[in-house]
Amino acid sequence: MATIRQVQVTFDCAQPERLARFWCEVMGYVVPSAPKGFATWDDYRRSLPPEDQDASFACADPSGVGPRLYFQRVPEGKVVKNRVHLCVRAGTGLVGAERLATLEAERDRLVALGALCERVMVADEKNESCIVMQDIEGNEFCLD
């Protein structure tokens, strides 16, 4: 059996480049260089048939450690809750009030970028705090 060495997370969406650039800000990711033979992504885009010009976009972890995020345009909008979601590990190693304050600061930064805060789940006897969010196209993700 082969060993999987890389994972790509794919988002179905309405506006691939816009959503990719949002996630670049969330994750500290970057837009990869334009394909070989093209000086810019705009040059590449203009080389495509009109129906393919804004069909997809991607971003990547500049360190090469995290998964590539790929965004593909689909005709249908988001209808129901995600079956899979990203957990953005903003409070790793923190507990109690310090963790909640860190998560709330990150929430505020992301809301300024267009995200929505769905709910704040404050720590209880079993779980630490986390915050359920939505990206700019309504995809759920957590700050934990």
Secondary structure, 3 states (H helix, E strand, C coil): CCCCCCCEEEEEECCHHHHHHHHHHHHCCECCCCCCCCCCHHHHHHCCCHHHCCCEEEEECCCCCCCEEEEEECCCCCCCCCCCCEEECCCCCCCHHHHHHHHHHHHHHHHHCCCEEEEEECCCCCCCCEEEEECCCCCEEEEC
